[in-house]
């Protein structure tokens, strides 16, 4: 169990700050699909793949003081910022986590919008289907997001780039 917590902390060590709970969920889901050793189980949810385990793990890490969470009032919603705390850094130094070097992959994910990562993670979630079936799922399940054919093609291109980075 502690190794799973350390892996999440190591993500923050590589990524620096991650802005948004949805973005954090998508980064870890996509990284897991690229063979980064995250153990959290994901189910399809309103905004694509979601892990209750990950939400609880982040809450635990915040409560332990290993991950810093900043809550910002944006008027009609709250935005959360996450990063490794000084205590988290000290713990990782002691633990010697053997998290694979995936900084470039994590940086590329963190530089994308949460909307785009939602699309990428949705495509990966349904990757056992044909491309046409996946498009149909996106246009049905993500109707309110107004994704276009071009958005989907950009997401597939991005997935190919990530797969090359992962190997």
Secondary structure per residue as TSV (DSSP state, phi and psi in degrees):
chain	resnum	aa	ss	phi	psi
A	1	X	-	360.0	-44.4
A	2	X	H	-60.6	-33.7
A	3	X	H	-62.8	-39.3
A	4	X	H	-63.4	-39.8
A	5	X	H	-65.0	-43.2
A	6	X	H	-63.6	-37.0
A	7	X	H	-62.8	-41.0
A	8	X	H	-66.0	-41.5
A	9	X	H	-64.4	-38.5
A	10	X	H	-63.8	-32.4
A	11	X	H	-58.4	-46.2
A	12	X	H	-66.2	-33.0
A	13	X	H	-60.5	-40.8
A	14	X	H	-80.0	-37.9
A	15	X	H	-85.9	-26.0
A	16	X	-	79.6	-127.6
A	17	X	-	-90.1	140.7
A	18	X	E	-120.7	126.8
A	19	X	E	-102.7	114.0
A	20	X	-	108.8	133.0
A	21	X	H	-65.8	-41.3
A	22	X	H	-63.5	-43.2
A	23	X	H	-62.0	-42.4
A	24	X	H	-59.8	-45.9
A	25	X	H	-58.2	-45.4
A	26	X	H	-69.6	-39.7
A	27	X	H	-60.4	-46.0
A	28	X	H	-69.0	-39.8
A	29	X	H	-62.0	-48.2
A	30	X	H	-66.2	-42.9
A	31	X	H	-59.8	-40.6
A	32	X	H	-61.4	-41.1
A	33	X	H	-66.3	-20.4
A	34	X	T	-97.0	20.3
A	35	X	T	72.6	19.8
A	36	X	-	-77.9	132.9
A	37	X	-	-75.1	67.8
A	38	X	-	-95.2	142.0
A	39	X	-	-103.5	-9.3
A	40	X	-	-59.8	140.0
A	41	X	-	-91.2	140.1
A	42	X	-	-120.0	145.2
A	43	X	E	-124.5	157.0
A	44	X	E	-75.3	133.5
A	45	X	E	-135.4	-176.8
A	46	X	T	-52.0	-41.5
A	47	X	T	-104.6	29.2
A	48	X	E	96.6	-162.2
A	49	X	E	-57.3	135.4
A	50	X	E	-141.7	141.4
A	51	X	-	-122.4	115.3
A	52	X	H	-63.7	-37.7
A	53	X	H	-57.2	-44.1
A	54	X	H	-64.9	-42.6
A	55	X	H	-58.6	-44.4
A	56	X	H	-66.7	-39.5
A	57	X	H	-63.5	-43.3
A	58	X	H	-62.4	-43.8
A	59	X	H	-60.2	-43.0
A	60	X	H	-62.9	-45.2
A	61	X	H	-63.6	-36.0
A	62	X	H	-67.4	-44.6
A	63	X	H	-62.8	-34.4
A	64	X	H	-77.2	-12.6
A	65	X	T	84.9	12.2
A	66	X	S	-87.2	-25.8
A	67	X	E	-123.5	133.2
A	68	X	E	-93.0	131.1
A	69	X	E	-119.1	126.6
A	70	X	E	-113.8	128.2
A	71	X	E	-104.2	121.7
A	72	X	E	-113.5	130.3
A	73	X	E	-82.8	116.2
A	74	X	-	-103.2	21.8
A	75	X	S	95.9	-78.8
A	76	X	S	-102.4	4.0
A	77	X	S	-158.9	165.9
A	78	X	E	-106.1	142.1
A	79	X	E	-117.1	138.2
A	80	X	E	-111.1	139.6
A	81	X	E	-117.6	135.3
A	82	X	E	-125.5	144.0
A	83	X	E	-160.3	162.3
A	84	X	E	-72.7	130.6
A	85	X	-	-83.1	171.7
A	86	X	H	-60.7	-40.8
A	87	X	H	-63.7	-39.5
A	88	X	H	-63.1	-40.3
A	89	X	H	-62.4	-44.7
A	90	X	H	-61.4	-42.5
A	91	X	H	-62.1	-45.7
A	92	X	H	-62.6	-37.5
A	93	X	H	-60.4	-39.5
A	94	X	H	-73.6	-39.5
A	95	X	H	-74.1	-25.6
A	96	X	T	54.9	56.2
A	97	X	-	-64.3	131.6
A	98	X	-	-94.5	41.0
A	99	X	-	-62.7	132.8
A	100	X	-	-64.5	150.2
A	101	X	-	-72.9	104.7
A	102	X	-	-132.1	30.5
A	103	X	H	-57.3	-44.0
A	104	X	H	-63.0	-42.3
A	105	X	H	-60.9	-49.2
A	106	X	H	-63.3	-42.2
A	107	X	H	-61.3	-44.4
A	108	X	H	-60.8	-40.9
A	109	X	H	-65.9	-45.7
A	110	X	H	-67.4	-22.7
A	111	X	T	-82.8	-4.5
A	112	X	S	-93.4	160.9
A	113	X	-	-75.6	155.2
A	114	X	H	-64.7	-30.9
A	115	X	H	-62.3	-45.5
A	116	X	H	-67.1	-42.3
A	117	X	H	-64.4	-32.0
A	118	X	H	-61.9	-42.7
A	119	X	H	-66.6	-47.8
A	120	X	H	-58.4	-46.6
A	121	X	H	-66.0	-33.8
A	122	X	H	-66.2	-43.6
A	123	X	H	-60.6	-42.1
A	124	X	H	-68.6	-34.5
A	125	X	H	-62.8	-36.2
A	126	X	T	-104.2	24.3
A	127	X	T	-64.5	-15.3
A	128	X	T	-76.4	-11.5
A	129	X	S	-88.0	166.4
A	130	X	-	-71.5	162.3
A	131	X	H	-58.7	-40.4
A	132	X	H	-64.4	-40.3
A	133	X	H	-66.2	-38.1
A	134	X	H	-65.6	-44.0
A	135	X	H	-58.2	-43.8
A	136	X	H	-59.7	-42.0
A	137	X	H	-61.0	-46.6
A	138	X	H	-61.1	-47.6
A	139	X	H	-67.3	-24.8
A	140	X	H	-87.0	-54.8
A	141	X	H	-74.8	-27.4
A	142	X	T	-114.5	30.4
A	143	X	G	-53.0	-43.2
A	144	X	G	-68.1	-20.4
A	145	X	G	-78.9	-13.4
A	146	X	T	54.2	43.5
A	147	X	-	-69.9	144.2
A	148	X	-	-105.9	169.2
A	149	X	H	-56.9	-40.3
A	150	X	H	-63.4	-41.6
A	151	X	H	-58.4	-43.9
A	152	X	H	-64.9	-42.4
A	153	X	H	-64.7	-40.3
A	154	X	H	-62.1	-39.6
A	155	X	H	-65.7	-42.4
A	156	X	H	-63.7	-39.0
A	157	X	H	-63.7	-42.4
A	158	X	H	-62.3	-41.6
A	159	X	H	-60.2	-42.1
A	160	X	H	-62.9	-40.3
A	161	X	H	-61.3	-45.4
A	162	X	H	-62.3	-40.1
A	163	X	H	-64.4	-35.6
A	164	X	H	-67.9	-37.9
A	165	X	H	-66.9	-34.2
A	166	X	H	-74.5	-15.7
A	167	X	-	-106.1	360.0
